[in-house]
């Protein structure tokens, strides 16, 4: 199975740069990233960007939710 590298755009400023490039097992429209005490949600809107000379899908931040207890 081929993995897909994507770039996360926007969201909290304190989200480290090394966590903004994510490898997915398969392409999906939304990503829910655990971060701190919640989840950061990102959506693919058809845009692409370049990472290490490779064109990859860009996912834009849409919201944050709390982790349910």
C-alpha positions as CSV (number, residue, x, y, z in Angstrom):
1,X,0.0,0.0,0.0
2,X,1.3,3.4,-0.9
3,X,1.5,6.1,1.8
4,X,0.6,9.7,1.1
5,X,2.5,12.7,2.5
6,X,0.4,15.8,3.2
7,X,1.0,19.3,4.6
8,X,-1.1,20.8,7.4
9,X,-1.7,24.6,7.0
10,X,-3.0,27.0,9.7
11,X,-4.2,26.1,13.2
12,X,-2.3,26.9,16.4
13,X,1.0,28.7,16.0
14,X,2.5,26.4,18.6
15,X,1.9,23.3,16.4
16,X,5.5,22.3,15.7
17,X,6.8,22.4,12.1
18,X,7.8,18.7,12.2
19,X,4.1,17.8,13.0
20,X,2.8,19.8,10.0
21,X,4.0,17.1,7.5
22,X,1.9,14.0,8.0
23,X,1.9,10.6,6.3
24,X,-1.4,9.0,5.7
25,X,-2.2,5.4,4.9
26,X,-4.8,6.5,2.3
27,X,-6.2,9.8,1.0
28,X,-9.1,11.2,3.0
29,X,-10.9,14.5,3.0
30,X,-10.5,15.3,6.7
31,X,-7.8,14.8,9.2
32,X,-8.2,14.8,13.0
33,X,-4.8,15.3,14.7
34,X,-4.4,14.8,18.5
35,X,-2.6,17.8,19.9
36,X,-2.3,18.9,23.5
37,X,-5.7,18.5,25.3
38,X,-7.7,18.3,22.1
39,X,-7.9,17.5,18.4
40,X,-7.0,19.9,15.5
41,X,-9.2,19.3,12.4
42,X,-7.9,19.9,8.9
43,X,-9.8,19.7,5.6
44,X,-8.5,19.2,2.1
45,X,-10.0,21.7,-0.3
46,X,-8.2,20.6,-3.5
47,X,-5.1,22.7,-3.0
48,X,-1.6,21.4,-3.3
49,X,1.8,22.6,-2.0
50,X,5.5,21.5,-2.2
51,X,7.3,19.7,0.5
52,X,11.0,18.7,0.0
53,X,10.5,19.1,-3.8
54,X,7.4,17.0,-3.9
55,X,3.9,18.2,-4.7
56,X,1.5,17.1,-1.9
57,X,-2.1,17.8,-0.8
58,X,-2.5,20.8,1.5
59,X,-5.0,20.4,4.4
60,X,-6.3,23.6,6.0
61,X,-7.2,23.9,9.7
62,X,-11.0,24.2,10.3
63,X,-11.5,23.8,14.0
64,X,-10.4,22.4,17.4
65,X,-12.3,20.0,19.6
66,X,-11.7,18.8,23.2
67,X,-10.9,15.2,24.0
68,X,-14.0,13.6,25.6
69,X,-13.5,12.0,29.0
